Amino acid sequence: MLFPATVAGSLPKPSWLAEPDKLWPQWRLQGADLAQGKLDATLLALKLQEDAGLDIVGDGEQSRQHFVHGFLEFVDGIDFAHKVEMGIRGDRYKAMVPVVNGALTLKGRVHQTEAKFARAHTRKQLKITLPGPMTISDTVADSHYGDKIKMAMAFADLLNKEARALEADGVDVIQFDEPAFNVFMGEVSGWGIEALHRAIDGLKCTTAVHICYGYGIKANIDWKNSLGTEWKQYEEIFPALAKSRINQISIEAINSRVPLKLMSLLEGKDILVGVIDVANDTVETPEQIVQVIGEVMKFVPKERIVACTNCGMAPMHRDVAEAKLVALGKGVALARETYA
């Protein structure tokens, strides 16, 4: 199939489950009701993706308050009770983050419940996302390891343990979210990819890494507006990613200032091409999606293109996100007719 469609990861949560339109929403349920509500929302997310015509579906990260902290909650050696304020993503913005105060170990399975539930309720290929080790290390304060790289490798080992278990649960695609790859470019070709390889060690399923210029929140938009008319930062890391053992690279394309010709540096990789903008509420037309795919085809073989969203959709208005999912499905259908 040409241009299989998927999402980068997160979808907005229903307002009965969590606060709407927020990146860090507070849960509106507790205890057993919250546990059941998370699964109900997961089922709804699967249904929305299937109805929209997506080919590779995910849980929409409905069971997680945040894409990083949803993993950290299951890790011992982290103090959530005494968070500290810290600049993250190269001091792009401040956040209250937990503190690593001991050796990192998993308390148990992290995403088993929602992964098995999703697997039981869809016949589509299933993707589950995990935060990447570099990004996790940029989202916590360290008072134990005294070395960011050593801490990242410890997180990579935990991620690998969960990823292997997810593969055993029947997950077809495991994606690691590494927005920090777009901040610490000089470190990616060194320990960044080494940590990623540690996280995917032994996996036989499809592996992906999502790198991007961030959610459509003000701090990211302001930062992007400071980067000039062409975003060539990827030029520094794409050659290293092309040599990596990761199967797929997820990057933005629509309404982006990334020169699409840079994708030619990722020879041999499947490219999850962002054809849906998550930084505005304008719903794309199928024709726009076809146009973006056509432009990308100048640099990437059509057989290696997966149609995707630019980033996660968690902070978006839910009705807008749903309309964009439908547009994605219609867009890839038209692209298949156009470029068959």
N, C-alpha and C positions, 0 to 999 in steps of 0.2 A: 504493500500500500504506500502510495506517495503521501508525503506530508502528514503523518499521523499527528493528531492534535492532543495537547496536554496543557496543564497549568504548571507554573513554577513551583507552587506549593500551597500557600495559605489562601483560604477564602474567608469572607466575612462570616462572623458567627451570628446566629439568630439572636434577636434582641431579648428573647426569653431566657437565653443561656448566659449571655454576657453583654456588657455595655456596648452599644453600637458605635461604629465609626472611630474606634480607637485602636492604636497599635498595641497598647498594654491594657486591655479591658479587665474590669473586675467581674468575677463570676456573680451571677444572680441566683444561683442555686447552691445548696450545700449537701454534704454527705452523700447518701445513696441517691438522692434526687439529682445531684450534680453528675455523678457517675453515669446514671441512666441518660441524663440530658446530653452528655458528651456523645454517647453512642447514637442517640436520636439525631443529633446534628450531623454526625458522620454519615448516617444513612441518607439524610437530606442532601448533603454535599455530593455523595455518589450519584444520587438521582438527578440532581441538577446537571452534573457533568455528562451523564449518559444521555439525558434528554437533549442536551445541546449538541450531541454528536461527537463528543471527545472520544479518543481511542485509547488513551492511557490515563486512567483516573487515579485520584488520590483521596486521602481522608480529609483534605482541606485543612489539616492541622486543627481540627475542631476540639481536640482534647488538650490543647496547649494554650496557656495564656500568652506565651511568646515563643518564637521559634528556637531561641537558645535556652531560655529558662525552663521550657518544657522538658528538656533533657536534664538540665542541672538538678531539678527537683528529685531526681532518682539517683543522685551521686552523693556518697558519704565523703566527708572531708571538706564540705562547703558550709559556711555559716550564713544562713539567710536572715538570721535574727538581728545581725549587726551590719547592715549594708553601709557602704561608704560611697560618696559621690566621686566619680572618676570620669575623665574625658575618654571617650571611646571613638573608634574609627578615625584615628589621628586627631583627636580633640575636636572633631566636627561638632559634637554635642556632648552634653553632660548626662550622666545616668547614674541612678543609685544601683550599685551592683553588689552581689554577694562576695564573700571573702573566702578564698581557699586557705584553710587553716590546718590541713592535715593531708595525709596520703589519700589520693583519689581512688575510690572503689565504687563499683555499682552496688546499689541496695538490692537489685533484682532486675527483672525485665522492665524496659522503659515504655515501649509502644506496642507490646504484645496484644493488649486488649483490643485497641482500635485496629491494629493490623489484621488480626484474625477475624474480627467483626467485618471489616471491609472486604477481606478475601471471601468470606462466606456470602456476601451480598452483591458481588459483581462478577461477571464472567469476562470483563475487560482486563487488559493488563493493568496491574496495580503498582503504583509508585508511592513510596514513603520517603519523606525527607528527614535528614538529620543535620544539625549544625556542624560545620567543619571545625577541625581542631584549632586552626589559626584564629577563626572568628570567635570561638569560645574563649580562647586565651585573651582576646581583646575585650571581652565582656565580663570579666571577673577581676577582682583584685587578688594579688598573690601575697600571702604572708607565710608561706610554707616552703615552696620550691626554690625561691630566690633566683630563678632562671626561667624566662618565658618559654624558651624552646623545650626545656625539660618538662615543664608543665603541659605544653601542647602535646608532646609525645605521650604523656600519661593519659590525656584526654583521648588521643587517637586510639590507644589500646582499648579504652572503654567503648568508644564508638564502634570499633571493630567487633567487639564481643556482641554488641546489640545488633549490628548489621548482619553478622552471621546468623543470629537467631531470627531476624526478620526474613532472611532468605529462606530459612527452614519453615517459616510461617507461610510461605507461598508468595512472597513479594517478588515482583518481576524486575523492578527498577529501584535502586537505592541512590538517592541524590544527596550530596553534601553541599550545604549552603555556605559559601565562602565570600561574602561581601568584603571581608578584610583583604582578600587578594587584590582588590582595587585600591587599597590604601597603602599597604606595605609591599609595593611592587618589587623592591630590591631584595626582599626576603622570600618571595614566592619560589623562584627557581632553586633556592637552597633548601631551607628546612620546611617551607610551606608545602611543597609537593612531596617531600619526604614524609611529612606527617600525614598527608592525604593517602599516600601509598600504604602507610601503616594502618590507616582506617579501613582500606578496602582489601587488605591482605586476605587471600583465600576465598574471596567471593567469586562465584561463577555467574551470578545474575548481572544484568546491565548496571553499570555504575555511571553516575553523572556528577558534575560539579556545577553549581550555579554561582556565577559571579556577576555583579551588577553595580550600578551607580545608586542603588538604594530605593526604598519605598518612596511613594509620592507624598512625603511629609515635608513641612516647611524647611527644616534643617538641611535635608538632602537637596531640595530644589534650590535653596540659596547657594549651597556648595556647588551644584552643577552649573549654576549661572556664572560662577567664578572661573570656570575651566576653559573658557574660550569657545571659539566657533567649531573646533574639531577636538574630539576626545581621543587622543592617541595613546593614552596610558596603556591600553591593552597590548600595544606593540612590544612592551617590555616583557610581558608574561606569556603571550600566546606561543612563542617557539618552545618554551619549556613545557607548556601544557600539551603541545602537539607530541612531544616525546614521552609524555606520561602514560601510565597504564589506565587512566580514566577513559571510558568509552565515549561519553557525551559531554559537551560543554554548553551551558545555558547562558545566553547573553541577550541583551536588549537590541532592538533594531528600529522599531517604529518610533518616530518622533525623537530619535536619539541623534546625538552629534558624533556618534562613533562611526568613523569611515568604514563602510561595509567591506571594503577591499581588505581590511585587516583579517577578515575571516579566512582568507586564503592562507594565512599563517597556521591555520589549524588543520592542515591536510591530514586526511585519514580519520578524522573524528566526525561523529554525528553532531550536528549543531542544533540545539534547541533555540530557534530563532524567535525572539520576542516580537510578535506581530500585534499584540494588544498592549496599549499604553495604560499603566496603572497610576499615572500621575495626573490624570484629568478625567472628567466624567463624560467626555464625549465618546459615544459608542461608535466604534469603527464600522465601516461598511464592508461587505464582502469584497468589493472592488479594491478598497484600500489594502486589504490583507493580501489579495492576489498581487497587487503592485509591489508590496514589500518582498514577498516571496520571489517575484520575478527579478528584483534587484539583487537579492542574495544569490540567486542562481548564477549570476555572473562570476561568482567567486567560490561557490560551494556546489558540488554535484547535487542534483535534485533528490537523488536517492538518499542523501545524507541529511536532509532538512526535516526537522520536526518543528511543527508550528506550536508556539508557546506564548505565554504572557511575559512581559518584560521583567516582572518581579512578582512577589506575592501580592495578594489582593486584600489582606486582612483589614486594613484601615478604611477600605472603600465603603460607600453606601451599598447596602446589599442589593437593592434593585438595579443599580448601575452595574455591579459585578455580574449579576445574572444575565443582564442584557449583553454584556461583553462576552460572556461564555457562549451565548447563542450566536453572536457575531463571529466568534472564532470557528464554531462548527460550520456555519454557512460559508465562511471565507475559505476554509480548506476544501470544502466540497466543490466550490467554484474553481479553486486552484487546480484541483485534480482534473476537472474538465478542460481547463485552459492549457495545462502543461503536460497532459498525458502523452 
